[in-house]
Amino acid sequence: MNMKILKIIMIIFLITVFIASTIPVIADFGIDVQVNDDAGEEGQTIGDEKTAVVVKENIVYAVWQDWRNVSDNLRPDIYFAKGLIDEKNNVTFDENVMVNNIAHSPLNDKPSAPAMAVGDDGTIYVVWTDMRNIDNQLEGVDVYFSRSIDSGRSFEENQLIGSTTGGSGGASIATVGNYVYIVYEHCCDPANNVLNFVLSSDNGQSFSDLETIFIPSEGEAGSGQPTIASDGSNVYIAFQLKTADDGNKVALMKSNNYGASFSDPIFIYDDEGSATQSDISLAISEDNVYIAWHDVREPAGVYFSVSNDKGSTFPSTQLIVETGSSYPTPAISAYEDHIAITYSGRHEGIYGFVVLTKISHDAGITWSNETIVADTDVSRSGIGPSAVSVNDKGVGVLWIDSRGTWDENVFFDWSTFDDIGEGNGSIDGDDETPTPKQPGFESVAVIISICVAFLIYRKRK
């Protein structure tokens, strides 16, 4: 083979590599794993609370609401499972464990679905809404708490958080060091939908007296959907503040003294209309506070805002993805400069809804295009909501999926950042930017180049 043919082969190879590297292909996660281990078809849910999954190093912690042993009153139980990510990124889950110590006590409604936090020492904390103290549906419900100190093999006696009067729900939990923080919405004393707060400074063995940290003032209709995060002495609570005239808005309160006192709420939005903002999710990393939510402003979709000064200011908001009239229930997680937002929605070329994620590796400045999480080669009647957890290696997503049946099951998927892609994309979620390419294009380019070169060689010969 002479030098001229070699030059032709080299040119074809370089051109092919360049073209292949620019082909937009949707990145995908690994193999979906079902988390609930029951053989029945009674259904599960993670509700709208976003802290249903935590990934620490190669350990996965998952919690959900489960109807496997459904009772005559159709009430569920709270279940937990721990998973292991092996060196090949395959995930296996241990036997499921029931968290509530009185069967069928959790409220039969998505807002009662459990929230979870995991301490640095591996202690697992779970909080949920419970009906064990009421005699009929006209009375209130309570928030209950339990922890596991043996890696999730068993859970301790459940603790009542708050009081047995009125109605409680939407509980969220966070932990840092020896501190455990719980916030929830309560009605109706002293006003509609206040926010109640308790803390523990001894790893959840005991809790402080209940404190009402937000009471709606004149012109405010109440509060809801609280979510909490903590780092060092800082505690952040994002929630939906229901105004009388301007709809429901995302607001934030913060404490810089381990929850001893909280600031007044500040609004996290840049529109002046009455569009409702809901499905709030909160994450923090170092000095950055990240909030994602669903907004029905024009254009409706998943919005994002970041504070780089520990929650003092939120200069602007970004449209992450336009969703139209659907409700994507976004969830957000952060680790160092890595952020992942998951949501359910439609994707071009795929029938029905799927679970999707967008990722940023620069603290929310730029975002990848959509990555499909859930397997799209199965039939299903519904999907979502989802929860997400990020660590230094990748992204874990937990979601509800009705594949193959009308009943819903819990699924988990894990992917490293290397498998998903680098996350180069647009600031506003515009899908015109290239999707992070999957590995393998260079191999395809080599094969194409060799084939073309062989044909040229045969022709010249």
ChimeraX attribute file (.defattr): number of C-alpha atoms within 10 A of each C-alpha:
attribute: neighborCount
match mode: 1-to-1
recipient: residues
	/A:1	7
	/A:2	7
	/A:3	8
	/A:4	9
	/A:5	15
	/A:6	13
	/A:7	11
	/A:8	15
	/A:9	20
	/A:10	15
	/A:11	12
	/A:12	19
	/A:13	21
	/A:14	14
	/A:15	14
	/A:16	19
	/A:17	18
	/A:18	14
	/A:19	12
	/A:20	17
	/A:21	19
	/A:22	13
	/A:23	14
	/A:24	15
	/A:25	13
	/A:26	15
	/A:27	18
	/A:28	19
	/A:29	21
	/A:30	18
	/A:31	16
	/A:32	17
	/A:33	17
	/A:34	18
	/A:35	26
	/A:36	24
	/A:37	14
	/A:38	15
	/A:39	7
	/A:40	11
	/A:41	14
	/A:42	16
	/A:43	22
	/A:44	24
	/A:45	25
	/A:46	30
	/A:47	24
	/A:48	25
	/A:49	29
	/A:50	28
	/A:51	29
	/A:52	27
	/A:53	28
	/A:54	25
	/A:55	23
	/A:56	16
	/A:57	13
	/A:58	14
	/A:59	16
	/A:60	21
	/A:61	23
	/A:62	27
	/A:63	29
	/A:64	31
	/A:65	29
	/A:66	28
	/A:67	22
	/A:68	18
	/A:69	15
	/A:70	15
	/A:71	12
	/A:72	7
	/A:73	8
	/A:74	11
	/A:75	19
	/A:76	26
	/A:77	27
	/A:78	27
	/A:79	20
	/A:80	28
	/A:81	22
	/A:82	22
	/A:83	19
	/A:84	17
	/A:85	16
	/A:86	11
	/A:87	8
	/A:88	6
	/A:89	15
	/A:90	16
	/A:91	22
	/A:92	17
	/A:93	20
	/A:94	15
	/A:95	15
	/A:96	18
	/A:97	17
	/A:98	20
	/A:99	28
	/A:100	25
	/A:101	14
	/A:102	13
	/A:103	16
	/A:104	23
	/A:105	18
	/A:106	26
	/A:107	22
	/A:108	20
	/A:109	13
	/A:110	16
	/A:111	18
	/A:112	28
	/A:113	31
	/A:114	35
	/A:115	29
	/A:116	28
	/A:117	25
	/A:118	23
	/A:119	17
	/A:120	12
	/A:121	11
	/A:122	15
	/A:123	17
	/A:124	24
	/A:125	23
	/A:126	28
	/A:127	30
	/A:128	31
	/A:129	29
	/A:130	26
	/A:131	23
	/A:132	16
	/A:133	14
	/A:134	15
	/A:135	9
	/A:136	8
	/A:137	8
	/A:138	9
	/A:139	13
	/A:140	21
	/A:141	24
	/A:142	27
	/A:143	28
	/A:144	21
	/A:145	25
	/A:146	21
	/A:147	25
	/A:148	18
	/A:149	15
	/A:150	12
	/A:151	16
	/A:152	22
	/A:153	15
	/A:154	14
	/A:155	21
	/A:156	14
	/A:157	14
	/A:158	16
	/A:159	17
	/A:160	17
	/A:161	24
	/A:162	20
	/A:163	14
	/A:164	17
	/A:165	16
	/A:166	14
	/A:167	20
	/A:168	28
	/A:169	26
	/A:170	26
	/A:171	33
	/A:172	27
	/A:173	27
	/A:174	25
	/A:175	28
	/A:176	21
	/A:177	15
	/A:178	13
	/A:179	20
	/A:180	25
	/A:181	25
	/A:182	26
	/A:183	28
	/A:184	31
	/A:185	26
	/A:186	30
	/A:187	19
	/A:188	14
	/A:189	13
	/A:190	11
	/A:191	14
	/A:192	16
	/A:193	24
	/A:194	22
	/A:195	26
	/A:196	22
	/A:197	21
	/A:198	21
	/A:199	24
	/A:200	17
	/A:201	17
	/A:202	12
	/A:203	22
	/A:204	20
	/A:205	11
	/A:206	12
	/A:207	20
	/A:208	13
	/A:209	11
	/A:210	14
	/A:211	15
	/A:212	16
	/A:213	17
	/A:214	21
	/A:215	18
	/A:216	18
	/A:217	10
	/A:218	9
	/A:219	11
	/A:220	17
	/A:221	19
	/A:222	24
	/A:223	26
	/A:224	24
	/A:225	24
	/A:226	29
	/A:227	28
	/A:228	26
	/A:229	24
	/A:230	25
	/A:231	18
	/A:232	13
	/A:233	14
	/A:234	18
	/A:235	26
	/A:236	24
	/A:237	21
	/A:238	26
	/A:239	29
	/A:240	24
	/A:241	27
	/A:242	22
	/A:243	19
	/A:244	13
	/A:245	11
	/A:246	14
	/A:247	16
	/A:248	23
	/A:249	23
	/A:250	29
	/A:251	22
	/A:252	23
	/A:253	21
	/A:254	24
	/A:255	18
	/A:256	17
	/A:257	12
	/A:258	20
	/A:259	19
	/A:260	12
	/A:261	14
	/A:262	18
	/A:263	14
	/A:264	12
	/A:265	16
	/A:266	17
	/A:267	16
	/A:268	24
	/A:269	19
	/A:270	12
	/A:271	11
	/A:272	8
	/A:273	10
	/A:274	15
	/A:275	16
	/A:276	17
	/A:277	27
	/A:278	23
	/A:279	24
	/A:280	30
	/A:281	30
	/A:282	25
	/A:283	24
	/A:284	25
	/A:285	20
	/A:286	14
	/A:287	13
	/A:288	18
	/A:289	23
	/A:290	24
	/A:291	25
	/A:292	30
	/A:293	25
	/A:294	28
	/A:295	28
	/A:296	20
	/A:297	15
	/A:298	10
	/A:299	13
	/A:300	19
	/A:301	24
	/A:302	30
	/A:303	23
	/A:304	27
	/A:305	20
	/A:306	24
	/A:307	18
	/A:308	16
	/A:309	12
	/A:310	21
	/A:311	21
	/A:312	14
	/A:313	14
	/A:314	20
	/A:315	12
	/A:316	12
	/A:317	17
	/A:318	18
	/A:319	19
	/A:320	26
	/A:321	23
	/A:322	21
	/A:323	19
	/A:324	16
	/A:325	10
	/A:326	15
	/A:327	19
	/A:328	27
	/A:329	26
	/A:330	29
	/A:331	31
	/A:332	29
	/A:333	28
	/A:334	28
	/A:335	19
	/A:336	16
	/A:337	15
	/A:338	22
	/A:339	27
	/A:340	25
	/A:341	30
	/A:342	31
	/A:343	27
	/A:344	26
	/A:345	20
	/A:346	16
	/A:347	15
	/A:348	6
	/A:349	6
	/A:350	10
	/A:351	10
	/A:352	15
	/A:353	19
	/A:354	21
	/A:355	27
	/A:356	24
	/A:357	23
	/A:358	22
	/A:359	30
	/A:360	23
	/A:361	20
	/A:362	14
	/A:363	20
	/A:364	21
	/A:365	14
	/A:366	18
	/A:367	26
	/A:368	27
	/A:369	29
	/A:370	26
	/A:371	23
	/A:372	20
	/A:373	27
	/A:374	28
	/A:375	17
	/A:376	15
	/A:377	8
	/A:378	9
	/A:379	13
	/A:380	18
	/A:381	14
	/A:382	18
	/A:383	20
	/A:384	27
	/A:385	24
	/A:386	33
	/A:387	30
	/A:388	29
	/A:389	29
	/A:390	27
	/A:391	20
	/A:392	14
	/A:393	15
	/A:394	20
	/A:395	25
	/A:396	23
	/A:397	29
	/A:398	34
	/A:399	30
	/A:400	26
	/A:401	29
	/A:402	21
	/A:403	18
	/A:404	11
	/A:405	14
	/A:406	14
	/A:407	17
	/A:408	24
	/A:409	26
	/A:410	25
	/A:411	19
	/A:412	28
	/A:413	23
	/A:414	25
	/A:415	19
	/A:416	17
	/A:417	18
	/A:418	12
	/A:419	16
	/A:420	25
	/A:421	19
	/A:422	16
	/A:423	24
	/A:424	18
	/A:425	23
	/A:426	18
	/A:427	15
	/A:428	17
	/A:429	21
	/A:430	16
	/A:431	13
	/A:432	10
	/A:433	14
	/A:434	18
	/A:435	23
	/A:436	24
	/A:437	20
	/A:438	17
	/A:439	14
	/A:440	10
	/A:441	18
	/A:442	15
	/A:443	12
	/A:444	13
	/A:445	21
	/A:446	16
	/A:447	14
	/A:448	16
	/A:449	22
	/A:450	15
	/A:451	13
	/A:452	16
	/A:453	19
	/A:454	14
	/A:455	12
	/A:456	14
	/A:457	16
	/A:458	9
	/A:459	8
	/A:460	8
	/A:461	7
